[in-house]
Amino acid sequence: MKKRMRKLWGILMALTLTAGLAFNVNAVTLNDAQQKADELEGQKDAAEEEQASLSERLDAIIKNMEDTQEKLEEKKAEVEAVENELAQAQIDASNQYESMKVRIKYMYESGGSQMLQVLMESENMGDFLNKAEYVSKISEYDRNELIKYQETVEEVEKKEEQIQTEYEELDDLQTELITQQEEVQTLIDSNEAKLADIQSQIDENAEVLQQLKAQAEEEARVQSQAGSTTWITGGPNVVTGNGFFTHPCPNYTYQSSYFGEVRDFDPIPHKGHDYAAPAGTPTYAAAAGRVTIAGWSYSAGNWVVIDHGNGLVTKYMHHSALSVTAGQYVEKGQQIGAVGTTGYSTGNHLHFQVELNGVAVNPDLYM
């Protein structure tokens, strides 16, 4: 009996120990599962926080890019205004210089003898004094004209310094915009897997990002062209039509824009005619005149400005290459360059602008 009791007790103890072991195994498994669940929840929260932070960073960068782009557009307008002011100052200086040359040549050839003759032909002392005052006023006029010319030259020099400063500021804004665009691209590339969870937010900004990227690439293109004017030898003169102006690009494919036209991308009425043509198509001086500018402009690209006298000026923009230089006198129909898409341009074309006393007018009035 005792033997049977001991055996039963052993069996019960064994069952108890086995049940206890089974309970402990189940407890550890549940604990591990709970711990894993807590860890996953924590990772989820961290991922959500990181996603939110990434979204905020993207929004902030995009906002900065939009602000920079707005500043850049304002700076473009400032640069274009200063370039036009410089062009007008150079035209004024050129006109004053030509007038002074004529006056100096006259005085040199006459040797002052005509002034003396005027005084010697006086009928009496009163007449002599009146004529002497007249001669004095003429000399004073010449001095004032010389002073005016010196002031105009100083204005040109100041404008040239100012435009260099404007160019530097424009370069800084362009570099800043490109850097911001690269920062967005780097951020997107390095977080590609994480961005999958916030794709809806990226989609909302995709259009803005694409536009800003295109603008950054365009600014990079313009910046890379800065100062890269190419010079070519001009071909024979070409004069077409019977108007005061010959056509500046007679081999154009079609007219892509008109004077006064308001385009979708620019609320300001267009200041000239745009003639779309293949790159390299020759462009010609609309009329005879003096070249006051032949070189690089951020907005106009490689451009030429010609002064025809009496306040009439023509401007030719976006050339791929130029065949004239500043100070050169050109004939009507003389080649001045080749069609391109330099500066702020969306395709190969010649922008032809006519100004009368500094105000843009319809080119058709002269063609």
Backbone hydrogen bonds, N-H to C=O, Kabsch-Sander energy under -0.5 kcal/mol:
donor,donor_aa,acceptor,acceptor_aa,energy
5,M,1,M,-2.4
6,R,2,K,-2.8
7,K,3,K,-2.2
8,L,4,R,-2.4
9,W,5,M,-2.7
10,G,6,R,-2.3
11,I,7,K,-2.2
12,L,8,L,-2.5
13,M,9,W,-2.4
14,A,10,G,-2.4
15,L,11,I,-2.7
16,T,12,L,-2.7
17,L,13,M,-2.7
18,T,14,A,-2.7
19,A,15,L,-2.7
20,G,16,T,-2.2
21,L,17,L,-2.5
22,A,18,T,-2.5
23,F,19,A,-2.3
24,N,20,G,-2.1
25,V,21,L,-2.3
26,N,22,A,-2.1
27,A,23,F,-2.1
28,V,24,N,-2.2
29,T,25,V,-1.8
30,L,26,N,-2.0
31,N,27,A,-2.1
32,D,28,V,-2.6
33,A,29,T,-2.2
34,Q,30,L,-2.5
35,Q,31,N,-2.8
36,K,32,D,-2.8
37,A,33,A,-2.5
38,D,34,Q,-2.6
39,E,35,Q,-2.5
40,L,36,K,-2.7
41,E,37,A,-2.4
42,G,38,D,-2.5
43,Q,39,E,-2.7
44,K,40,L,-2.6
45,D,41,E,-2.6
46,A,42,G,-2.6
47,A,43,Q,-2.7
48,E,44,K,-2.6
49,E,45,D,-2.5
50,E,46,A,-2.7
51,Q,47,A,-2.7
52,A,48,E,-2.4
53,S,49,E,-2.5
54,L,50,E,-2.7
55,S,51,Q,-2.5
56,E,52,A,-2.4
57,R,53,S,-2.5
58,L,54,L,-2.6
59,D,55,S,-2.6
60,A,56,E,-2.6
61,I,57,R,-2.5
62,I,58,L,-2.7
63,K,59,D,-2.4
64,N,60,A,-2.4
65,M,61,I,-2.7
66,E,62,I,-2.6
67,D,63,K,-2.5
68,T,64,N,-3.0
69,Q,65,M,-2.8
70,E,66,E,-2.2
71,K,67,D,-2.4
72,L,68,T,-2.7
73,E,69,Q,-2.4
74,E,70,E,-2.1
75,K,71,K,-2.7
76,K,72,L,-2.5
77,A,73,E,-2.0
78,E,74,E,-2.1
79,V,75,K,-3.0
80,E,76,K,-2.8
81,A,77,A,-2.2
82,V,78,E,-2.6
83,E,79,V,-2.7
84,N,80,E,-2.2
85,E,81,A,-2.3
86,L,82,V,-2.9
87,A,83,E,-2.4
88,Q,84,N,-2.4
89,A,85,E,-2.5
90,Q,86,L,-2.6
91,I,87,A,-2.1
92,D,88,Q,-2.7
93,A,89,A,-2.6
94,S,90,Q,-2.3
95,N,91,I,-2.5
96,Q,92,D,-2.7
97,Y,93,A,-2.4
98,E,94,S,-2.4
99,S,95,N,-2.3
100,M,96,Q,-2.5
101,K,97,Y,-2.3
102,V,98,E,-1.9
103,R,99,S,-2.1
104,I,100,M,-3.1
105,K,101,K,-2.6
106,Y,102,V,-2.1
107,M,103,R,-2.4
108,Y,104,I,-2.7
109,E,105,K,-2.7
110,S,106,Y,-2.3
111,G,107,M,-1.5
112,G,107,M,-0.6
113,S,110,S,-2.1
116,L,112,G,-1.8
117,Q,113,S,-2.6
118,V,114,Q,-2.2
119,L,115,M,-1.8
120,M,116,L,-2.5
121,E,117,Q,-1.5
122,S,119,L,-1.5
128,F,124,N,-2.6
129,L,125,M,-2.6
130,N,126,G,-2.2
131,K,127,D,-2.4
132,A,128,F,-2.5
133,E,129,L,-2.1
134,Y,130,N,-1.8
135,V,131,K,-2.6
136,S,132,A,-2.3
137,K,133,E,-2.2
138,I,134,Y,-2.0
139,S,135,V,-2.1
140,E,136,S,-2.4
141,Y,137,K,-2.5
142,D,138,I,-2.2
143,R,139,S,-2.4
144,N,140,E,-2.5
145,E,141,Y,-2.5
146,L,142,D,-2.1
147,I,143,R,-2.6
148,K,144,N,-2.8
149,Y,145,E,-2.4
150,Q,146,L,-2.5
151,E,147,I,-2.5
152,T,148,K,-2.2
153,V,149,Y,-2.5
154,E,150,Q,-2.4
155,E,151,E,-2.2
156,V,152,T,-2.3
157,E,153,V,-2.3
158,K,154,E,-2.4
159,K,155,E,-2.7
160,E,156,V,-2.4
161,E,157,E,-2.1
162,Q,158,K,-2.9
163,I,159,K,-2.8
164,Q,160,E,-1.6
165,T,161,E,-1.9
166,E,162,Q,-2.5
167,Y,163,I,-2.5
168,E,164,Q,-2.2
169,E,165,T,-2.4
170,L,166,E,-2.5
171,D,167,Y,-2.6
172,D,168,E,-2.3
173,L,169,E,-2.2
174,Q,170,L,-2.5
175,T,171,D,-2.9
176,E,172,D,-2.5
177,L,173,L,-2.5
178,I,174,Q,-2.4
179,T,175,T,-2.6
180,Q,176,E,-2.4
181,Q,177,L,-2.3
182,E,178,I,-2.5
183,E,179,T,-2.2
184,V,180,Q,-2.2
185,Q,181,Q,-2.2
186,T,182,E,-2.8
187,L,183,E,-2.4
188,I,184,V,-2.5
189,D,185,Q,-2.6
190,S,186,T,-2.6
191,N,187,L,-1.0
192,E,189,D,-1.0
195,L,191,N,-2.8
196,A,192,E,-0.7
196,A,193,A,-0.8
197,D,194,K,-1.3
198,I,195,L,-0.9
199,Q,196,A,-0.9
201,Q,198,I,-0.7
202,I,198,I,-1.7
203,D,199,Q,-3.0
204,E,200,S,-1.6
205,N,201,Q,-1.3
206,A,202,I,-0.8
206,A,203,D,-0.7
207,E,203,D,-0.6
209,L,205,N,-3.0
210,Q,206,A,-2.6
211,Q,207,E,-2.4
212,L,208,V,-2.7
213,K,209,L,-2.7
214,A,210,Q,-2.4
215,Q,211,Q,-2.5
216,A,212,L,-2.8
217,E,213,K,-2.6
218,E,214,A,-2.4
219,E,215,Q,-2.8
220,A,216,A,-2.3
221,R,217,E,-2.3
222,V,218,E,-2.7
223,Q,219,E,-2.9
224,S,220,A,-2.4
225,Q,221,R,-1.0
225,Q,222,V,-0.6
226,A,222,V,-0.8
226,A,223,Q,-0.8
228,S,225,Q,-2.9
229,T,227,G,-0.6
232,I,322,L,-2.7
238,V,333,G,-2.6
245,F,366,Y,-3.1
246,T,286,A,-2.3
252,Y,249,C,-1.5
253,T,276,A,-2.9
254,Y,276,A,-1.3
256,S,254,Y,-0.7
256,S,274,D,-1.3
257,S,274,D,-1.2
260,G,270,H,-3.4
261,E,258,Y,-1.7
263,R,261,E,-0.7
263,R,266,D,-0.8
266,D,263,R,-1.3
270,H,261,E,-2.6
273,H,352,F,-2.4
274,D,257,S,-2.2
275,Y,350,L,-2.5
276,A,254,Y,-2.2
276,A,274,D,-0.6
277,A,348,N,-1.2
280,G,339,V,-2.7
281,T,278,P,-1.9
283,T,337,G,-2.3
284,Y,248,P,-2.5
285,A,334,Q,-2.5
289,G,330,V,-2.1
290,R,307,D,-2.4
291,V,328,Q,-3.2
292,T,290,R,-0.6
292,T,305,V,-2.5
293,I,305,V,-1.4
295,G,303,W,-1.9
297,S,301,G,-1.4
301,G,297,S,-2.1
302,N,319,H,-0.7
303,W,295,G,-2.6
303,W,301,G,-0.7
304,V,316,Y,-2.2
305,V,293,I,-2.5
306,I,314,T,-2.7
307,D,290,R,-3.1
308,H,306,I,-0.6
308,H,312,L,-2.8
309,G,312,L,-0.5
312,L,309,G,-1.8
313,V,311,G,-0.5
313,V,355,E,-2.7
314,T,306,I,-2.3
315,K,353,Q,-2.9
316,Y,304,V,-2.6
317,M,351,H,-2.0
318,H,300,A,-3.3
319,H,302,N,-2.5
320,S,338,A,-2.4
321,A,338,A,-1.0
322,L,230,T,-2.9
323,S,336,I,-2.6
324,V,336,I,-0.7
327,G,291,V,-4.0
328,Q,325,T,-1.8
330,V,289,G,-2.9
333,G,285,A,-2.8
334,Q,331,E,-1.9
335,Q,235,G,-0.5
336,I,283,T,-2.4
337,G,283,T,-1.1
338,A,321,A,-2.3
339,V,281,T,-2.8
340,G,318,H,-0.6
340,G,349,H,-0.6
342,T,318,H,-0.9
344,Y,299,S,-1.8
345,S,343,G,-1.6
349,H,340,G,-2.2
350,L,275,Y,-2.1
351,H,317,M,-1.1
351,H,349,H,-0.5
352,F,273,H,-3.1
352,F,350,L,-0.7
353,Q,315,K,-2.6
353,Q,351,H,-0.5
354,V,361,V,-0.6
355,E,313,V,-3.1
356,L,359,V,-2.7
357,N,311,G,-2.9
357,N,355,E,-0.5
358,G,311,G,-0.5
359,V,356,L,-1.2
361,V,354,V,-2.9
365,L,362,N,-1.8
366,Y,363,P,-2.1
367,M,363,P,-0.5
367,M,364,D,-0.5
